[in-house]
Amino acid sequence: MAAAWFNKVGISSTLYKRTSISLPRCMIDLLGRARELSEAYVLIKGMPFKPDSVLWAALLMSCSFYGNIEFAEEAADALFELEPWNPGVHVILSNIMHQLVNRKEFKDMEVDETWKAME
């Protein structure tokens, strides 16, 4: 699936497999800006190399912009593992929760005690 996105923009699957990580970073950012968060997530998971913190942060920022908690949690979990010292992840998750509370979607979701404490 990941190679399909690169083929759409004229990049062969052979080049994709040999590419540096900067090309996928741009694609994740573009997909996130286009509100294609599920496609960005699938692209990250389908990469032939281990995603780095910049890829996950790009997804997290897009989730923050669009208020998507589902992929934000996945991205945050990965970032907590890669950069446990980075407090920015907590701030972004807090902002997403605040957005959801304001839209009243948060109250309809099942959340654990950690998320309830962030209200």
ChimeraX attribute file (.defattr): number of C-alpha atoms within 10 A of each C-alpha:
attribute: neighborCount
match mode: 1-to-1
recipient: residues
	/A:1	11
	/A:2	20
	/A:3	18
	/A:4	14
	/A:5	19
	/A:6	18
	/A:7	13
	/A:8	9
	/A:9	9
	/A:10	9
	/A:11	13
	/A:12	14
	/A:13	15
	/A:14	9
	/A:15	12
	/A:16	20
	/A:17	12
	/A:18	9
	/A:19	11
	/A:20	11
	/A:21	16
	/A:22	10
	/A:23	11
	/A:24	21
	/A:25	20
	/A:26	13
	/A:27	20
	/A:28	26
	/A:29	21
	/A:30	17
	/A:31	20
	/A:32	23
	/A:33	18
	/A:34	11
	/A:35	16
	/A:36	14
	/A:37	24
	/A:38	14
	/A:39	16
	/A:40	29
	/A:41	21
	/A:42	13
	/A:43	21
	/A:44	23
	/A:45	14
	/A:46	14
	/A:47	16
	/A:48	12
	/A:49	11
	/A:50	11
	/A:51	18
	/A:52	15
	/A:53	17
	/A:54	15
	/A:55	23
	/A:56	25
	/A:57	22
	/A:58	22
	/A:59	29
	/A:60	28
	/A:61	21
	/A:62	25
	/A:63	24
	/A:64	20
	/A:65	16
	/A:66	15
	/A:67	20
	/A:68	19
	/A:69	19
	/A:70	11
	/A:71	20
	/A:72	25
	/A:73	14
	/A:74	15
	/A:75	23
	/A:76	23
	/A:77	15
	/A:78	17
	/A:79	22
	/A:80	16
	/A:81	10
	/A:82	14
	/A:83	15
	/A:84	11
	/A:85	10
	/A:86	11
	/A:87	10
	/A:88	13
	/A:89	21
	/A:90	12
	/A:91	11
	/A:92	19
	/A:93	22
	/A:94	16
	/A:95	16
	/A:96	23
	/A:97	22
	/A:98	16
	/A:99	19
	/A:100	19
	/A:101	14
	/A:102	11
	/A:103	11
	/A:104	11
	/A:105	11
	/A:106	19
	/A:107	12
	/A:108	9
	/A:109	9
	/A:110	9
	/A:111	10
	/A:112	8
	/A:113	8
	/A:114	8
	/A:115	13
	/A:116	12
	/A:117	7
	/A:118	11
	/A:119	11
